[in-house]
Structures are given as structure tokens and as C-alpha cells.
Amino acid sequence: MTAPPSDAVRTVEIDSRTLGRQRLSYAPHADDRPDPGEVVWSWVPYEENDGRGKDRPVLVLARLSNTTVLGIQLTSKAHPGDRGALELGPGAWDASGRASWARLDRLFRVTDAGMRREGAALDAKTYGIVAAALQNRYRWF
């Protein structure tokens, strides 16, 4: 567990109803700016929303503004049968090579300044599977 960062760079959970329809488009670029399809690391609040959280890999889904992105957390904890999670398998963002799961049931606004590094990028096919699951779940068409 780590202390939350300052408000200026804090990752916050957002209600899908405040977003409107989102267009998700795979567009990773190897630069200093997070792009859809990339996995970055950021402090993510616990579900209890009690001010605690920890560093986690976050899949960037879309750009919300010039300085923020929409993302979902990844976890190495298995969630078989959980409709709020999607198995991705292992990826370069996990140095131990563990399989990852994308949490579809929690959306985050992540600031560019609140990310510490790019971990990797999903391949286009896997990003498409995640995007389709989210579009179906939140009716983003």
C-alpha cells in the first residue's frame, strides 16, 4: 500500500454515466505520452475508496483531455467466472510473467503526470477484445 499522491496527479475512479459514449481506438506510440493500448503504472485507489491504494498497471483506453486518460486497472489476481474481469494472459508490464486480468468494472481518470512509466502495450487483437467487452458493458457505441 502506498499513500495517495497529491490531488493534481491523483488517479480517481469515475462513474461510467458521467462519461457519455466513448470511442476506443488502439493507438500506441513509443513516446513519453500515454496512448490507448499502452499499459502504464499509477497509484490506484482501493475499492473501499478510503484514501488507501497502491501502484498498479493501468491499461489506457482513451484520451479524455490533453492531460488525462481513461483507464482500467490490471491485476495478477485470478478472477475466473467474474463478469467484471477479463483474462489477458501474461504481458511485458509484469516482470514476473504472471497472467493479468483487466478489471472491467472500475474506470479511472489518470493524469499524465500521475503515471510513472510505460510498462508495455497490448497487441491490437487483445486491445480489441477489451474494447468490445467495455463497449458492450457500458453501451459505448
C-alpha positions as CSV (number, residue, x, y, z in Angstrom):
1,M,0.0,0.0,0.0
2,T,1.2,3.5,-0.8
3,A,0.0,6.9,0.3
4,P,-2.2,8.7,-2.2
5,P,-0.4,11.3,-4.4
6,S,-1.4,15.0,-4.4
7,D,-4.7,16.0,-5.9
8,A,-3.0,17.3,-9.0
9,V,-1.8,13.9,-10.1
10,R,-4.3,11.6,-8.3
11,T,-5.9,8.7,-10.1
12,V,-9.6,8.8,-9.4
13,E,-12.4,6.3,-10.0
14,I,-15.1,7.7,-12.3
15,D,-18.7,6.8,-12.8
16,S,-19.3,5.5,-16.3
17,R,-22.6,7.5,-16.5
18,T,-20.5,10.8,-16.4
19,L,-18.5,9.8,-19.5
20,G,-21.1,9.6,-22.2
21,R,-20.2,7.3,-25.2
22,Q,-16.5,6.6,-25.6
23,R,-14.8,5.7,-28.8
24,L,-12.0,3.3,-28.1
25,S,-9.2,3.1,-30.7
26,Y,-5.9,1.3,-30.4
27,A,-3.1,3.8,-31.0
28,P,0.1,3.1,-29.0
29,H,3.2,5.3,-29.9
30,A,6.6,4.8,-28.2
31,D,6.9,8.3,-26.7
32,D,6.5,10.0,-23.4
33,R,2.8,10.4,-23.7
34,P,0.4,7.5,-22.7
35,D,-1.8,6.3,-25.6
36,P,-4.7,3.9,-26.0
37,G,-3.4,0.3,-25.8
38,E,-0.4,1.1,-23.6
39,V,0.0,-0.2,-20.0
40,V,1.3,2.4,-17.6
41,W,1.8,2.4,-13.8
42,S,-0.1,4.6,-11.5
43,W,-1.4,4.8,-7.9
44,V,-4.9,3.3,-7.9
45,P,-7.4,3.7,-5.0
46,Y,-8.7,0.6,-3.3
47,E,-12.4,-0.3,-4.0
48,E,-13.3,0.9,-0.4
49,N,-12.3,4.4,-1.6
50,D,-11.0,5.2,1.9
51,G,-7.9,7.1,0.7
52,R,-5.7,4.0,0.5
53,G,-4.4,2.4,-2.7
54,K,-1.3,1.0,-4.4
55,D,0.7,1.2,-7.6
56,R,-0.9,-0.9,-10.3
57,P,-0.6,-1.4,-14.0
58,V,-3.4,0.5,-15.8
59,L,-4.5,-0.1,-19.4
60,V,-5.0,3.2,-21.2
61,L,-8.3,3.1,-23.1
62,A,-8.8,6.6,-24.5
63,R,-7.7,10.2,-24.0
64,L,-10.2,12.3,-22.0
65,S,-8.3,15.6,-22.3
66,N,-4.9,17.0,-23.1
67,T,-3.7,15.9,-19.7
68,T,-5.9,12.9,-18.7
69,V,-6.7,9.4,-20.0
70,L,-9.4,6.9,-19.3
71,G,-8.0,3.6,-17.9
72,I,-8.8,0.3,-16.2
73,Q,-6.6,-1.5,-13.7
74,L,-4.9,-4.7,-14.3
75,T,-4.3,-7.3,-11.6
76,S,-2.4,-10.6,-11.4
77,K,-5.1,-12.0,-9.1
78,A,-7.2,-14.6,-11.0
79,H,-10.9,-13.8,-11.4
80,P,-12.4,-17.0,-13.1
81,G,-16.1,-16.6,-13.6
82,D,-16.1,-12.9,-12.6
83,R,-18.0,-10.9,-15.2
84,G,-16.2,-7.8,-14.1
85,A,-12.8,-9.1,-15.1
86,L,-11.3,-10.3,-18.4
87,E,-8.3,-12.6,-18.6
88,L,-5.5,-11.1,-20.7
89,G,-2.7,-13.6,-20.0
90,P,1.0,-12.5,-19.3
91,G,2.4,-9.3,-20.7
92,A,5.7,-7.3,-20.6
93,W,4.2,-5.0,-17.9
94,D,4.7,-7.8,-15.3
95,A,8.3,-8.6,-14.8
96,S,7.4,-11.9,-13.2
97,G,5.5,-13.1,-16.3
98,R,2.2,-13.6,-14.4
99,A,-1.1,-13.7,-16.2
100,S,-3.1,-10.5,-15.8
101,W,-6.8,-9.7,-15.6
102,A,-8.4,-6.4,-16.7
103,R,-11.0,-5.1,-14.3
104,L,-13.9,-4.0,-16.5
105,D,-16.0,-2.9,-13.6
106,R,-13.9,0.1,-12.4
107,L,-13.0,3.1,-14.6
108,F,-10.3,5.6,-13.8
109,R,-9.3,9.1,-14.8
110,V,-5.5,9.1,-14.8
111,T,-3.4,12.2,-15.2
112,D,-0.3,12.1,-17.5
113,A,1.7,13.5,-14.5
114,G,0.4,10.7,-12.2
115,M,1.9,7.9,-14.3
116,R,5.4,6.8,-13.6
117,R,6.3,4.7,-16.6
118,E,5.0,2.8,-19.6
119,G,5.0,-0.9,-18.9
120,A,4.2,-2.1,-22.4
121,A,1.4,-2.2,-24.9
122,L,-1.2,-4.8,-25.5
123,D,-1.3,-6.2,-29.0
124,A,-4.1,-4.9,-31.2
125,K,-6.2,-8.0,-31.0
126,T,-6.2,-8.2,-27.2
127,Y,-7.0,-4.4,-27.0
128,G,-9.9,-5.1,-29.4
129,I,-11.3,-7.8,-27.1
130,V,-11.0,-5.5,-24.1
131,A,-12.6,-2.6,-26.0
132,A,-15.5,-4.8,-27.2
133,A,-16.2,-6.0,-23.7
134,L,-16.2,-2.4,-22.3
135,Q,-18.3,-1.1,-25.2
136,N,-20.9,-3.9,-24.5
137,R,-20.8,-3.4,-20.8
138,Y,-21.2,0.5,-20.9
139,R,-23.1,0.7,-24.2
140,W,-20.3,2.8,-25.8
141,F,-21.2,2.5,-29.5
